[in-house]
C-alpha cells in the first residue's frame, strides 16, 4: 500500500505567472479557513488560511515549492423564482433563519443545495407561486455570508 504525503500550503498569493498545478473548488470550499483537497495532478494539500478565505485565481504556495492555482467550480444550486412579494418575503425570511448564504435578485433567490434547506425547497415545489429550478451554476452570495456572531 502506498501513502501519498500531504503538502502544506504556506502562502497564498495573487497575480503569479507560473504554476505547476490547479484545483477546482466550490464556493463553499473556498469559504473554509481550513481545507484539505486534491489538485488536478493528484496532489493532496492542506490550507490553513487565517482570517480570510480563498478566491478564484489565488495561488497556493506549498512548502516544497509546488504552486497550485485556484479555480471555481460550478455548484449545485436551487433557483427560486417568485410571482408575488409575499411568497418571496416568506421564503427569504425562512432561509435567513437558517443562516444560509443566498443570491438575491428581483423576485429570485438562488441558494446552494444544502440538506438544511430540504424542507423549504420541498414547500417551494408545492407552491404554485414559486418556480423551482435545480441546476449547476457559479454561486456568489450577497453580502457577508457565513459570518460569525
NORQUITA-V163532 format. One record per run of one state. SS is the DSSP state (H for helix, E for strand, C for the rest). FROM is the first residue (numbers start at 1). LEN is the number of residues. If there is no record, write none. Layout:
BEGIN
SS:FROM:LEN + SS:FROM:LEN
END
This chain:
BEGIN
C:1:5 + E:6:8 + C:14:7 + E:21:5 + C:26:1 + H:27:5 + C:32:2 + E:34:5 + C:39:5 + E:44:5 + C:49:10 + E:59:4 + C:63:4 + E:67:6 + C:73:2 + E:75:8 + C:83:2 + H:85:13 + C:98:4 + E:102:4 + C:106:2 + E:108:5 + C:113:2 + H:115:12 + C:127:3 + E:130:8 + C:138:12
END
